Amino acid sequence: MNLESIKSFILIFLIAASLLLTLATWNYQPNIDEDEGDTEDSVIEAQLDGEQLTKKDVVRPSQIIYKLEGQAVGLADKNNENDLYNQILNLSLYNFEVMSNPMNQLENNQNQVEIIFPTELPTDVIVDLFSIDNEVNIPDSTFDRVYITLSSNQEDNQIVFVKTSTGTAIGAKFQNSNQTIEFLIDYENDNESIRYEVLENANELAIYLPSEISLAIEYFSYKTLDSEPFRNLLFNTPSSVRNYKNNNREIYTDGISEMTIEDGYSISFSNPLNDTQVLEESVTQYQLFDQVHQFINKHNGFTSTEPFQFFLSELLTSANTNLVEYNLAYLGYPIYEMGSLATISINWHNQDPSIYSHPIVQLVDRLETGLVPTAFLDTTSVLEILNGNTYSDKTVYDVAVGYQIEQESGSETQAYKLIPTWYVEGISGWEELEIPGELLGGDNSAMGTN
């Protein structure tokens, strides 16, 4: 082989080798887990120290009222009320149909169980709550009260889902109706009950106030949730996020979205690019609930421990916002407060949160029980206020007993206290009952005997 042939062979070999190396480089895919590239983007670190809840776990009633011979009564123990509700959810429903003008019949019914929810719910959620055959068709609507007729006549027994704002309703039959009615009546007979005073609200619906109630101030230790999982969850590129402090607020931003930690109590996130102006299509109430609930479960966002639990308190779709809120309750009594210590709130657009607030204070161990605050009035006094001048020109939709949450100061042990309080729902939402000065027994936080 002459020199020129050898040079040609070497040149061909080098060209072939170069092509093979180029092809190998193009097709090379390093075996790197996407979540390991930057530990700040780790999916594991984007999970909160909470739990996952089913829709059945969070769709809870605010009250269950028995109407027996026209008298409104209920279970004295909230644990018994919760157990009764769980038993009702075991009902197997069938034969759904739209009812015309059912309210007069329901209001005049002397024997029934009334279940009141804190927000309107889409009828699609009935499938998540009750036992329903897959082939059963449920008419599309919403409801906020449910009635179960207590009758010895099997033909009269039905469950009715009512949208009280319009008076429209959907009725259904349930299996083993006679046994169910017998169970409901026996359950009330076998457990301690209390009488309710009835007040008519602005929509001419019944408001039920317990005739007597005994709650004391409760003290709890707490822990603060780490804010880093929120940063990793809410920002597309957590590694690009920078933070700075402004007075008592710590602010994280990537130049567009912003997350603020307010006084160490809660986080508030906003993404101004994800607003209603870019909505491609609207979502139904059930789709909104389903998407938000999956989002929270995905990062274990229900950060409560027994005896605390989050419940669905608001579900709203409108032209301007899609809002879902979960409120914290203690032993079945809601914790109302104006900040975000007890509320998970999400404005949801384009299958992502545009505004998200979440408490980072988690109540844990019960420390002690105090006395009843003097501002916690008896039911008779509350009725006098609601029927008097204080509320004569105000809209009242509902009245409830709940807890106000405050941080305990001046104590060696850092704690939060829950103060039993009367609340009134008006046009602006839930607010403390306005008590005339002459009925206050001194300082609002002073204690009285139980």
Disulfide bonds with the S-S distance in Angstrom:
none
